Amino acid sequence: MPSDAEPPSPVSGMADSVPYDREDHYTQPGDLYRLLTEEERSNLIDNIVASMNSVAKEIQLRQIEHFRKADPEYGIRVATGLGLVDA
């Protein structure tokens, strides 16, 4: 185990895999976004906005479409944070 790896975490309960269409790049991230608490969503949006502030507007718009396809709220919140839509 590398020295910078996270230590093992105790887990309980049942684990299973869920099949996703390999051509569907949006359902799984959208499902994950919707599982986050509001605080986690806000932190995620803040981190994405901070990382994308210096990116060209054309690329920001393209990436927002990916977020929107995963979850409409996700895309709107990133676009709002980047000042591309009114709050």
VOGULO-621750 format. One record per atom (N, C-alpha, C): atom name; y, x, z. Coordinates in Angstrom, 2 decimals, padded with zeros to 5 digits. Layout:
VOGULO-621750
<site->CA v->Y u->X w->Z>
...
***
This chain:
VOGULO-621750
<site->N v->-001.18 u->000.85 w->000.00>
<site->CA v->000.00 u->000.00 w->000.00>
<site->C v->001.24 u->000.89 w->000.00>
<site->N v->002.14 u->000.70 w->-000.96>
<site->CA v->003.38 u->001.50 w->-000.98>
<site->C v->004.19 u->001.28 w->000.29>
<site->N v->004.91 u->002.30 w->000.70>
<site->CA v->005.69 u->002.22 w->001.94>
<site->C v->006.82 u->001.21 w->001.86>
<site->N v->007.29 u->000.87 w->000.67>
<site->CA v->008.40 u->-000.08 w->000.54>
<site->C v->007.93 u->-001.52 w->000.32>
<site->N v->006.63 u->-001.74 w->000.38>
<site->CA v->006.09 u->-003.09 w->000.17>
<site->C v->006.31 u->-003.95 w->001.41>
<site->N v->006.44 u->-005.24 w->001.19>
<site->CA v->006.55 u->-006.19 w->002.29>
<site->C v->005.24 u->-006.19 w->003.07>
<site->N v->005.31 u->-006.33 w->004.39>
<site->CA v->004.06 u->-006.41 w->005.16>
<site->C v->003.35 u->-007.73 w->004.85>
<site->N v->002.05 u->-007.78 w->005.04>
<site->CA v->001.33 u->-009.03 w->004.79>
<site->C v->001.88 u->-010.15 w->005.67>
<site->N v->001.86 u->-011.37 w->005.13>
<site->CA v->002.33 u->-012.54 w->005.86>
<site->C v->001.15 u->-013.43 w->006.22>
<site->N v->001.13 u->-013.93 w->007.45>
<site->CA v->000.06 u->-014.86 w->007.80>
<site->C v->000.28 u->-016.18 w->007.06>
<site->N v->-000.79 u->-016.79 w->006.62>
<site->CA v->-000.71 u->-018.07 w->005.93>
<site->C v->-001.77 u->-019.00 w->006.49>
<site->N v->-001.54 u->-020.29 w->006.31>
<site->CA v->-002.54 u->-021.27 w->006.70>
<site->C v->-002.47 u->-022.42 w->005.71>
<site->N v->-003.51 u->-023.22 w->005.69>
<site->CA v->-003.54 u->-024.36 w->004.78>
<site->C v->-004.31 u->-024.03 w->003.52>
<site->N v->-004.20 u->-024.94 w->002.56>
<site->CA v->-004.93 u->-024.80 w->001.30>
<site->C v->-004.01 u->-024.24 w->000.22>
<site->N v->-004.56 u->-023.40 w->-000.60>
<site->CA v->-003.83 u->-022.86 w->-001.76>
<site->C v->-004.60 u->-023.23 w->-003.01>
<site->N v->-003.88 u->-023.53 w->-004.05>
<site->CA v->-004.51 u->-023.90 w->-005.30>
<site->C v->-003.58 u->-023.50 w->-006.43>
<site->N v->-004.10 u->-023.45 w->-007.61>
<site->CA v->-003.26 u->-023.15 w->-008.76>
<site->C v->-003.02 u->-024.45 w->-009.53>
<site->N v->-001.87 u->-024.50 w->-010.17>
<site->CA v->-001.50 u->-025.67 w->-010.96>
<site->C v->-001.35 u->-025.20 w->-012.40>
<site->N v->-002.09 u->-025.79 w->-013.31>
<site->CA v->-001.96 u->-025.34 w->-014.70>
<site->C v->-000.62 u->-025.78 w->-015.30>
<site->N v->000.03 u->-024.87 w->-015.99>
<site->CA v->001.26 u->-025.16 w->-016.71>
<site->C v->001.05 u->-024.79 w->-018.16>
<site->N v->001.64 u->-025.54 w->-019.03>
<site->CA v->001.60 u->-025.25 w->-020.45>
<site->C v->002.25 u->-023.89 w->-020.68>
<site->N v->001.57 u->-023.00 w->-021.34>
<site->CA v->002.09 u->-021.65 w->-021.54>
<site->C v->003.34 u->-021.62 w->-022.41>
<site->N v->003.61 u->-022.68 w->-023.13>
<site->CA v->004.81 u->-022.76 w->-023.94>
<site->C v->005.96 u->-023.44 w->-023.20>
<site->N v->005.69 u->-023.92 w->-022.00>
<site->CA v->006.69 u->-024.61 w->-021.19>
<site->C v->007.26 u->-023.62 w->-020.18>
<site->N v->008.47 u->-023.16 w->-020.46>
<site->CA v->009.09 u->-022.14 w->-019.61>
<site->C v->010.04 u->-022.73 w->-018.58>
<site->N v->010.05 u->-024.07 w->-018.44>
<site->CA v->011.07 u->-024.70 w->-017.60>
<site->C v->010.52 u->-025.54 w->-016.46>
<site->N v->009.34 u->-026.09 w->-016.58>
<site->CA v->008.81 u->-026.96 w->-015.53>
<site->C v->008.61 u->-026.21 w->-014.22>
<site->N v->007.95 u->-025.07 w->-014.28>
<site->CA v->007.67 u->-024.34 w->-013.05>
<site->C v->008.94 u->-023.87 w->-012.34>
<site->N v->009.92 u->-023.25 w->-013.03>
<site->CA v->011.14 u->-022.87 w->-012.30>
<site->C v->011.92 u->-024.09 w->-011.80>
<site->N v->011.87 u->-025.19 w->-012.55>
<site->CA v->012.54 u->-026.41 w->-012.07>
<site->C v->011.87 u->-026.95 w->-010.82>
<site->N v->010.54 u->-026.93 w->-010.80>
<site->CA v->009.82 u->-027.36 w->-009.60>
<site->C v->010.18 u->-026.49 w->-008.40>
<site->N v->010.24 u->-025.18 w->-008.62>
<site->CA v->010.60 u->-024.27 w->-007.53>
<site->C v->012.02 u->-024.55 w->-007.04>
<site->N v->012.97 u->-024.73 w->-007.96>
<site->CA v->014.35 u->-025.02 w->-007.58>
<site->C v->014.42 u->-026.27 w->-006.70>
<site->N v->013.68 u->-027.30 w->-007.07>
<site->CA v->013.71 u->-028.55 w->-006.32>
<site->C v->013.02 u->-028.43 w->-004.97>
<site->N v->012.17 u->-027.43 w->-004.78>
<site->CA v->011.53 u->-027.21 w->-003.48>
<site->C v->012.46 u->-026.50 w->-002.48>
<site->N v->013.48 u->-025.84 w->-002.99>
<site->CA v->014.39 u->-025.09 w->-002.12>
<site->C v->015.23 u->-026.04 w->-001.27>
<site->N v->015.58 u->-025.57 w->-000.08>
<site->CA v->016.52 u->-026.32 w->000.75>
<site->C v->017.90 u->-026.21 w->000.12>
<site->N v->018.83 u->-027.03 w->000.55>
<site->CA v->020.19 u->-026.96 w->000.02>
<site->C v->020.81 u->-025.59 w->000.29>
<site->N v->020.55 u->-025.03 w->001.44>
<site->CA v->021.08 u->-023.69 w->001.75>
<site->C v->020.49 u->-022.65 w->000.80>
<site->N v->019.20 u->-022.73 w->000.54>
<site->CA v->018.56 u->-021.79 w->-000.38>
<site->C v->019.10 u->-021.96 w->-001.80>
<site->N v->019.31 u->-023.21 w->-002.22>
<site->CA v->019.89 u->-023.46 w->-003.55>
<site->C v->021.28 u->-022.86 w->-003.64>
<site->N v->022.09 u->-023.07 w->-002.62>
<site->CA v->023.45 u->-022.52 w->-002.62>
<site->C v->023.44 u->-021.00 w->-002.68>
<site->N v->022.55 u->-020.38 w->-001.92>
<site->CA v->022.45 u->-018.92 w->-001.95>
<site->C v->022.01 u->-018.43 w->-003.33>
<site->N v->021.05 u->-019.13 w->-003.93>
<site->CA v->020.59 u->-018.77 w->-005.27>
<site->C v->021.74 u->-018.86 w->-006.28>
<site->N v->022.45 u->-019.98 w->-006.25>
<site->CA v->023.57 u->-020.17 w->-007.18>
<site->C v->024.63 u->-019.09 w->-006.97>
<site->N v->024.97 u->-018.82 w->-005.72>
<site->CA v->025.97 u->-017.79 w->-005.41>
<site->C v->025.55 u->-016.43 w->-005.96>
<site->N v->024.27 u->-016.08 w->-005.80>
<site->CA v->023.77 u->-014.80 w->-006.29>
<site->C v->023.80 u->-014.73 w->-007.81>
<site->N v->023.40 u->-015.81 w->-008.46>
<site->CA v->023.41 u->-015.84 w->-009.93>
<site->C v->024.85 u->-015.73 w->-010.44>
<site->N v->025.75 u->-016.50 w->-009.87>
<site->CA v->027.16 u->-016.48 w->-010.30>
<site->C v->027.74 u->-015.08 w->-010.10>
<site->N v->027.48 u->-014.47 w->-008.97>
<site->CA v->027.99 u->-013.12 w->-008.72>
<site->C v->027.45 u->-012.13 w->-009.75>
<site->N v->026.20 u->-012.30 w->-010.13>
<site->CA v->025.59 u->-011.39 w->-011.10>
<site->C v->026.07 u->-011.64 w->-012.52>
<site->N v->026.45 u->-012.88 w->-012.82>
<site->CA v->026.82 u->-013.23 w->-014.20>
<site->C v->028.32 u->-013.23 w->-014.46>
<site->N v->029.13 u->-013.01 w->-013.44>
<site->CA v->030.59 u->-013.05 w->-013.62>
<site->C v->031.09 u->-012.10 w->-014.69>
<site->N v->030.48 u->-010.94 w->-014.82>
<site->CA v->030.98 u->-009.95 w->-015.78>
<site->C v->030.27 u->-010.02 w->-017.14>
<site->N v->029.38 u->-011.00 w->-017.29>
<site->CA v->028.63 u->-011.16 w->-018.54>
<site->C v->029.48 u->-011.93 w->-019.55>
<site->N v->029.33 u->-011.59 w->-020.81>
<site->CA v->030.09 u->-012.28 w->-021.88>
<site->C v->029.84 u->-013.78 w->-021.83>
<site->N v->030.90 u->-014.56 w->-022.09>
<site->CA v->030.82 u->-016.01 w->-022.02>
<site->C v->029.69 u->-016.56 w->-022.89>
<site->N v->029.50 u->-016.02 w->-024.07>
<site->CA v->028.43 u->-016.47 w->-024.97>
<site->C v->027.05 u->-016.38 w->-024.30>
<site->N v->026.83 u->-015.30 w->-023.58>
<site->CA v->025.55 u->-015.12 w->-022.89>
<site->C v->025.46 u->-016.04 w->-021.68>
<site->N v->026.57 u->-016.22 w->-020.97>
<site->CA v->026.59 u->-017.16 w->-019.85>
<site->C v->026.19 u->-018.55 w->-020.31>
<site->N v->026.78 u->-019.00 w->-021.41>
<site->CA v->026.48 u->-020.34 w->-021.92>
<site->C v->025.01 u->-020.47 w->-022.33>
<site->N v->024.49 u->-019.43 w->-022.94>
<site->CA v->023.08 u->-019.45 w->-023.35>
<site->C v->022.16 u->-019.53 w->-022.12>
<site->N v->022.49 u->-018.74 w->-021.11>
<site->CA v->021.65 u->-018.73 w->-019.90>
<site->C v->021.75 u->-020.05 w->-019.13>
<site->N v->022.93 u->-020.64 w->-019.10>
<site->CA v->023.11 u->-021.93 w->-018.42>
<site->C v->022.20 u->-022.98 w->-019.04>
<site->N v->021.99 u->-022.93 w->-020.34>
<site->CA v->021.08 u->-023.88 w->-021.00>
<site->C v->019.65 u->-023.73 w->-020.46>
<site->N v->019.25 u->-022.51 w->-020.17>
<site->CA v->017.91 u->-022.30 w->-019.59>
<site->C v->017.85 u->-022.91 w->-018.19>
<site->N v->018.88 u->-022.67 w->-017.38>
<site->CA v->018.91 u->-023.27 w->-016.04>
<site->C v->018.91 u->-024.79 w->-016.14>
<site->N v->019.68 u->-025.34 w->-017.07>
<site->CA v->019.78 u->-026.79 w->-017.24>
<site->C v->018.44 u->-027.39 w->-017.64>
<site->N v->017.69 u->-026.70 w->-018.49>
<site->CA v->016.39 u->-027.20 w->-018.92>
<site->C v->015.39 u->-027.20 w->-017.75>
<site->N v->015.55 u->-026.27 w->-016.82>
<site->CA v->014.69 u->-026.25 w->-015.63>
<site->C v->015.06 u->-027.40 w->-014.71>
<site->N v->016.36 u->-027.62 w->-014.51>
<site->CA v->016.86 u->-028.73 w->-013.69>
<site->C v->018.33 u->-028.91 w->-014.03>
<site->N v->018.74 u->-030.13 w->-014.42>
<site->CA v->020.15 u->-030.34 w->-014.81>
<site->C v->021.15 u->-029.90 w->-013.74>
<site->N v->020.86 u->-030.18 w->-012.47>
<site->CA v->021.77 u->-029.78 w->-011.39>
<site->C v->021.91 u->-028.27 w->-011.33>
<site->N v->020.83 u->-027.57 w->-011.54>
<site->CA v->020.81 u->-026.10 w->-011.52>
<site->C v->021.81 u->-025.57 w->-012.55>
<site->N v->021.74 u->-026.07 w->-013.76>
<site->CA v->022.65 u->-025.62 w->-014.81>
<site->C v->024.09 u->-025.95 w->-014.52>
<site->N v->024.34 u->-027.16 w->-014.03>
<site->CA v->025.72 u->-027.58 w->-013.72>
<site->C v->026.31 u->-026.71 w->-012.61>
<site->N v->025.51 u->-026.43 w->-011.60>
<site->CA v->026.03 u->-025.65 w->-010.47>
<site->C v->026.36 u->-024.22 w->-010.89>
<site->N v->025.52 u->-023.62 w->-011.73>
<site->CA v->025.84 u->-022.26 w->-012.21>
<site->C v->027.08 u->-022.32 w->-013.10>
<site->N v->027.14 u->-023.28 w->-014.01>
<site->CA v->028.30 u->-023.40 w->-014.90>
<site->C v->029.58 u->-023.63 w->-014.09>
<site->N v->029.51 u->-024.44 w->-013.08>
<site->CA v->030.67 u->-024.70 w->-012.22>
<site->C v->031.09 u->-023.42 w->-011.49>
<site->N v->030.12 u->-022.71 w->-010.97>
<site->CA v->030.40 u->-021.46 w->-010.27>
<site->C v->031.04 u->-020.41 w->-011.16>
<site->N v->030.68 u->-020.43 w->-012.44>
<site->CA v->031.26 u->-019.50 w->-013.39>
<site->C v->032.58 u->-019.99 w->-013.96>
<site->N v->033.01 u->-021.20 w->-013.56>
<site->CA v->034.27 u->-021.74 w->-014.03>
<site->C v->034.20 u->-022.28 w->-015.45>
<site->N v->032.99 u->-022.59 w->-015.93>
<site->CA v->032.83 u->-023.09 w->-017.28>
<site->C v->032.92 u->-024.60 w->-017.37>
<site->N v->032.81 u->-025.28 w->-016.24>
<site->CA v->033.03 u->-026.73 w->-016.14>
<site->C v->033.83 u->-026.98 w->-014.87>
<site->N v->034.52 u->-028.09 w->-014.82>
<site->CA v->035.30 u->-028.43 w->-013.64>
<site->C v->034.37 u->-028.85 w->-012.50>
<site->N v->034.78 u->-028.49 w->-011.31>
<site->CA v->033.98 u->-028.83 w->-010.12>
<site->C v->034.07 u->-030.29 w->-009.80>
***
